[in-house]
Amino acid sequence: MRNTIIKSTEEVVSCSDNGQHPLVYINLKAGSGQCQYCGQKFSKTSKATNEALAA
């Protein structure tokens, strides 16, 4: 299981663990989600937050 959280501005993300498991879509409407196969964690962030981190 991975320790990093992937941040996305999208409300729905996909995960296949580089082809290691079936492609699944994870809804981040609640703010976060986790892949049921590999346990990868995802978090929804606002666009403004991502731009501030990049600066």
C-alpha positions in Angstrom: 0.0 0.0 0.0 1.3 3.5 -0.9 1.8 6.3 1.6 1.4 9.2 -0.8 -1.9 10.9 -1.5 -2.5 11.9 -5.1 -4.1 15.4 -5.3 -6.5 16.2 -8.2 -8.8 19.1 -9.1 -11.0 16.6 -10.9 -14.1 15.2 -9.2 -13.6 11.7 -10.7 -10.2 10.0 -11.0 -9.1 6.7 -12.4 -6.7 4.1 -11.1 -5.3 0.9 -12.6 -2.0 0.7 -10.7 -0.2 0.8 -14.1 -2.2 -2.1 -15.4 -1.9 -4.2 -12.3 -5.6 -4.3 -11.6 -8.8 -3.5 -13.5 -9.4 0.2 -14.3 -11.7 1.8 -11.7 -13.1 5.3 -11.3 -13.1 7.0 -7.9 -15.5 9.7 -7.1 -13.9 12.5 -5.0 -17.2 14.4 -4.4 -16.8 13.9 -0.7 -13.2 15.3 -0.9 -11.2 12.1 -0.9 -11.3 8.5 -1.9 -9.3 5.3 -2.0 -8.9 2.6 -4.7 -10.6 -0.6 -3.6 -7.9 -2.8 -5.3 -4.5 -1.2 -4.5 -5.4 1.2 -1.6 -4.0 4.3 -3.4 -5.5 7.4 -1.8 -6.8 10.4 -3.7 -7.8 13.9 -2.5 -9.7 16.7 -4.3 -8.1 20.1 -4.1 -9.2 23.4 -5.5 -7.4 24.9 -8.5 -6.4 27.9 -6.5 -4.6 25.6 -3.9 -2.7 23.8 -6.7 -1.6 27.1 -8.2 -0.4 28.4 -4.8 1.7 25.2 -4.3 3.3 25.5 -7.7 4.4 29.1 -7.1 
